[in-house]
Amino acid sequence: MAATANASQPYFPLAGGATDGWSNEDEATATCFCGAVQLAFPIRGPGLVNTFVCNCTDCRKITASMFASNFTVEDTYLKHLRGRDNLKVFSQSKTIASKGEMANYFCSTCGTLMYRVGSKFPGHSILRIGTVDDFNLHEGALRPKVEQFVKDRVSWFGGAHSAEQYQDSAFKG
């Protein structure tokens, strides 16, 4: 485990401008790099729907990386603690996977992608694991259980170990 030797305790390293992240047995926070936007979300069901790595070409471009590590929550469980008015939305309908509209919510100050909302997945938001303040959750409750678009994975990335593999989308909307 890369986060900390004591996985039973929250781990909040210096990462960005915010220092007020928290987690408990039911919820945790996700904060943008500058700290202007902070969300609270569930770390177990029913509000936490799934955790996954996506290798699709949309995720490559929107994250400026070769894959995205994500988790999906039901919107009724997602809380905007601060900065909702600081979010800017970029929507487009040429998504490779869903062929539906995908709205991307970015911090207008630092540019961090906080979450995505897809027309094919009503009532759900797709958050980025990297925005979660408690780094031990990356290895625990939010460890990806699924890896999708394996057919598009770069050859130098070995994949999400122990995750169920899908050549295309694991989630049909």
C-alpha positions as CSV (number, residue, x, y, z in Angstrom):
1,M,0.0,0.0,0.0
2,A,1.4,3.3,-1.0
3,A,-0.5,5.8,1.1
4,T,0.5,5.1,4.7
5,A,1.5,2.2,6.8
6,N,-1.5,2.5,9.0
7,A,-4.4,2.1,6.6
8,S,-6.9,2.1,9.5
9,Q,-6.3,5.9,10.0
10,P,-7.1,8.7,7.6
11,Y,-4.1,10.1,5.8
12,F,-4.2,13.7,4.6
13,P,-0.8,14.6,3.0
14,L,0.0,18.1,1.8
15,A,-1.7,18.1,-1.6
16,G,-3.0,21.4,-2.9
17,G,-4.2,24.5,-1.1
18,A,-6.9,23.0,1.2
19,T,-6.1,21.6,4.6
20,D,-9.6,20.9,5.9
21,G,-10.4,17.6,4.2
22,W,-12.0,14.9,6.4
23,S,-13.4,11.4,6.4
24,N,-15.4,9.2,8.7
25,E,-17.0,5.8,8.4
26,D,-19.7,7.0,6.1
27,E,-18.5,10.0,4.2
28,A,-15.4,11.9,3.0
29,T,-14.4,15.0,1.1
30,A,-13.0,15.7,-2.3
31,T,-11.4,19.1,-2.9
32,C,-9.9,20.8,-5.9
33,F,-6.2,21.7,-6.0
34,C,-6.7,25.3,-4.9
35,G,-9.3,24.5,-2.3
36,A,-12.1,26.7,-3.6
37,V,-14.4,23.7,-4.3
38,Q,-15.1,20.9,-1.8
39,L,-17.6,18.1,-2.0
40,A,-18.7,15.5,0.5
41,F,-19.7,12.0,-0.8
42,P,-20.6,8.5,0.6
43,I,-17.8,5.9,0.9
44,R,-20.2,2.9,0.9
45,G,-23.5,1.9,-0.6
46,P,-26.1,2.7,-1.4
47,G,-24.8,6.2,-2.3
48,L,-21.4,4.9,-3.6
49,V,-22.4,3.1,-6.8
50,N,-19.0,1.9,-8.2
51,T,-15.3,2.5,-8.5
52,F,-13.4,2.1,-11.8
53,V,-10.5,2.9,-14.1
54,C,-11.4,4.1,-17.5
55,N,-9.0,3.9,-20.5
56,C,-11.4,5.5,-23.0
57,T,-10.2,8.2,-25.3
58,D,-12.5,10.8,-23.7
59,C,-11.1,10.2,-20.3
60,R,-7.5,10.5,-21.7
61,K,-8.3,13.9,-23.1
62,I,-10.4,15.3,-20.2
63,T,-7.8,14.3,-17.6
64,A,-4.7,15.0,-19.7
65,S,-3.5,11.5,-18.6
66,M,-3.6,8.0,-20.1
67,F,-6.6,6.8,-17.9
68,A,-8.9,8.1,-15.3
69,S,-9.6,6.7,-11.8
70,N,-13.2,7.3,-11.0
71,F,-16.1,6.6,-8.7
72,T,-19.8,7.1,-9.2
73,V,-22.2,8.4,-6.5
74,E,-25.9,8.9,-6.5
75,D,-26.6,12.6,-6.8
76,T,-28.9,12.5,-3.8
77,Y,-25.8,11.7,-1.7
78,L,-23.4,14.3,-3.2
79,K,-23.0,17.5,-1.2
80,H,-21.4,20.7,-2.3
81,L,-19.7,22.0,0.9
82,R,-18.3,25.1,-0.8
83,G,-17.5,26.5,-4.2
84,R,-20.6,25.4,-6.2
85,D,-20.7,28.9,-7.8
86,N,-17.0,28.5,-8.6
87,L,-17.7,25.5,-10.9
88,K,-17.7,26.0,-14.6
89,V,-19.4,23.5,-16.9
90,F,-18.2,22.3,-20.3
91,S,-20.6,20.0,-22.1
92,Q,-20.3,18.1,-25.3
93,S,-22.2,15.2,-27.0
94,K,-19.4,13.5,-29.0
95,T,-18.4,11.1,-26.2
96,I,-16.8,8.0,-27.4
97,A,-18.5,5.6,-25.0
98,S,-22.1,6.7,-24.3
99,K,-22.9,8.7,-27.4
100,G,-24.8,11.0,-25.0
101,E,-24.1,14.4,-23.5
102,M,-21.4,14.6,-20.9
103,A,-21.2,17.7,-18.7
104,N,-17.8,18.3,-17.0
105,Y,-17.6,20.4,-13.8
106,F,-14.3,22.2,-13.3
107,C,-13.0,24.6,-10.6
108,S,-12.9,27.9,-12.4
109,T,-9.8,29.0,-10.4
110,C,-7.4,26.0,-10.7
111,G,-9.1,23.9,-13.4
112,T,-9.5,20.7,-11.4
113,L,-12.1,18.4,-12.9
114,M,-14.3,17.6,-10.0
115,Y,-17.0,15.5,-11.6
116,R,-18.8,14.6,-14.8
117,V,-22.6,14.1,-15.3
118,G,-23.7,12.0,-18.3
119,S,-27.2,12.1,-19.9
120,K,-27.0,8.3,-20.2
121,F,-26.5,7.9,-16.5
122,P,-29.3,10.1,-14.9
123,G,-29.1,10.7,-11.1
124,H,-25.4,9.9,-10.9
125,S,-22.1,11.9,-10.8
126,I,-18.7,10.5,-11.7
127,L,-16.0,11.9,-9.4
128,R,-12.2,11.6,-9.7
129,I,-10.5,9.4,-7.1
130,G,-7.5,11.8,-7.2
131,T,-9.6,14.7,-5.7
132,V,-10.3,12.7,-2.5
133,D,-8.6,14.2,0.5
134,D,-8.1,11.0,2.5
135,F,-5.4,9.2,0.5
136,N,-6.0,5.9,2.3
137,L,-9.4,5.8,0.7
138,H,-7.7,5.5,-2.7
139,E,-6.3,2.1,-1.6
140,G,-9.4,1.1,0.4
141,A,-13.1,2.0,-0.1
142,L,-12.4,3.7,-3.5
143,R,-10.0,1.1,-4.9
144,P,-11.2,0.5,-8.5
145,K,-13.3,-2.7,-8.8
146,V,-13.7,-2.4,-12.6
147,E,-11.3,-1.4,-15.4
148,Q,-13.1,-0.5,-18.7
149,F,-12.0,0.2,-22.3
150,V,-9.1,-2.2,-21.8
151,K,-8.8,-2.4,-25.5
152,D,-7.7,1.3,-25.5
153,R,-5.2,0.9,-22.6
154,V,-1.6,2.0,-23.3
155,S,0.9,-0.9,-23.5
156,W,3.1,0.5,-20.7
157,F,0.2,0.5,-18.1
158,G,-0.4,-2.9,-16.6
159,G,-4.0,-2.1,-15.6
160,A,-5.9,-2.0,-12.4
161,H,-4.8,-5.2,-10.5
162,S,-7.7,-7.3,-9.2
163,A,-10.3,-5.2,-11.0
164,E,-12.8,-6.9,-13.3
165,Q,-11.7,-6.2,-16.9
166,Y,-14.0,-5.0,-19.8
167,Q,-12.9,-4.4,-23.3
168,D,-15.6,-1.7,-23.8
169,S,-17.9,0.1,-21.3
170,A,-18.7,-1.8,-18.2
171,F,-21.7,0.4,-17.6
172,K,-24.4,0.5,-20.2
173,G,-26.5,3.7,-20.1
